[in-house]
Amino acid sequence: MKISDLTIEEFEDLLRKTIEEEIEDLYIMLDPTIKAKIEEGLADIREGKVVSLDDLIARRKTNRGKV
């Protein structure tokens, strides 16, 4: 696809979506709270402190009804 093949509306839409994604990425990179949570999650992954979704669902089904 070439830019010259787009209508003005299609080009504006493409540009708007790209700018929105870049702003979101920049916000995430600069927000200390979000950055800390991402780093915490990555550290948990490196340390093996994560559980697969399938395992978590199986555990919940096993423990359902237990108090």
N, C-alpha and C positions, 0 to 999 in steps of 0.2 A: 504494500500500500504506500502510495506517495501522498505527501501533504497536498500536492496540487490536485489530486483526485477527490479531495474532500470538499463538501459544501462549507460555507462559512459557519453554519450552525454546527455541523459535525466537528469542525476544527475548534470552535469555541468550547464545545462539550468535552473534547479530548483534552484541551488545555486546562479547563476547569478541574477535571478529574485528576490530572497530573499534579496541579498545584495543591489540591486538597490533600492528596497522598503525601506530598513533600512536607506540607505543614504538619500533618499528623506525625510523620516520622521525626521531624525536628522537635515537636512538642515532647514526644516520648524521650528523645535523647537528652533534652534539657531539663525535664522535670525530675528533681532529685528523688521524689517518692517513688515514681514509676521505675526509675533507673535502679533504685535500691531493691525493689521487689523483683525485677528481672535478674539482677545479680544474685539475689538470694535463691531464686528458682534455679539458676544455672549452677550454683554451688551445690544445691540439693541433688541435682542430676549427677554432677561429678562424684558426689559422695555416695551415690546409690540410695538416696533416701526417697525415691519415687516408686510408685506402684502403678502397674499398667491398668488401664481402664477396665479391661476384662477381669483382672484379679480383684479390683475394687468392687465390681458388680457381683462377682461370685461371693465375695465376703459378705456383702450386704444381703444377698439372698439367703446365705447360710445363717446369718444372725437375725434375720427378720423374725419378729415375734419374741425374741429373747429380751429380758429386762436386766 
